[in-house]
């Protein structure tokens, strides 16, 4: 709660005062009245949306803690499910911030307007290398998927242009919502989802996003936000 209050305050101070936009908090049923009150002290017009994750898939490692299973639910949600929530149909773009994301300085232009004006589909702050233990098998799966669908013409080449274990820092991202509800993303994500690695290995939304965006979007459709001062879990973008 301390993190989300700090993060929302930074959003108010450094962005929403100049560029008003709706703020949604997707939460599980454990969100209490007291928690909502603390958040509304910072952002009075925030909208709370409760989500309930399905049971863990059959055959999942029974030694996983509830927190570990919850993390996998979160990865599945941000990788694809969020785009199909009814609230997303209201908006052409959405910007994701985690509960522990903070803006460290003023953002001097409308991020959504920038994306729209420049025809961008995806925006990010930085990339990094994920742990192989959390991404094993994903690149070979996508390689086999592309081989089985020669009609798909990727923009960038797997392994060469899309290095293994590379991913976006998706705790900050801007997405054009309709693009993630249609082809080629839809079929690509279904192949990833059907393989079960999100739950069995912990393939993250950040690594699934990276492969799909790099496979199917032109460079001009992806924007690297280099001028946003940002903090998340000890990492700074200054």
Secondary structure as GFF3:
##gff-version 3
##sequence-region A 1 238
A	DSSP	alpha_helix	2	11	.	.	.	ID=ss1
A	DSSP	pi_helix	12	16	.	.	.	ID=ss2
A	DSSP	beta_strand	24	27	.	.	.	ID=ss3
A	DSSP	alpha_helix	33	40	.	.	.	ID=ss4
A	DSSP	beta_strand	47	50	.	.	.	ID=ss5
A	DSSP	alpha_helix	66	79	.	.	.	ID=ss6
A	DSSP	three_ten_helix	81	84	.	.	.	ID=ss7
A	DSSP	three_ten_helix	86	90	.	.	.	ID=ss8
A	DSSP	beta_strand	93	97	.	.	.	ID=ss9
A	DSSP	beta_strand	101	103	.	.	.	ID=ss10
A	DSSP	alpha_helix	111	117	.	.	.	ID=ss11
A	DSSP	beta_strand	122	124	.	.	.	ID=ss12
A	DSSP	beta_strand	127	129	.	.	.	ID=ss13
A	DSSP	three_ten_helix	132	134	.	.	.	ID=ss14
A	DSSP	alpha_helix	138	148	.	.	.	ID=ss15
A	DSSP	beta_strand	166	168	.	.	.	ID=ss16
A	DSSP	beta_strand	172	176	.	.	.	ID=ss17
A	DSSP	three_ten_helix	177	181	.	.	.	ID=ss18
A	DSSP	alpha_helix	185	195	.	.	.	ID=ss19
A	DSSP	alpha_helix	197	200	.	.	.	ID=ss20
A	DSSP	alpha_helix	205	216	.	.	.	ID=ss21
A	DSSP	three_ten_helix	219	221	.	.	.	ID=ss22
A	DSSP	beta_strand	222	224	.	.	.	ID=ss23
A	DSSP	beta_strand	230	232	.	.	.	ID=ss24
A	DSSP	beta_strand	235	237	.	.	.	ID=ss25
###
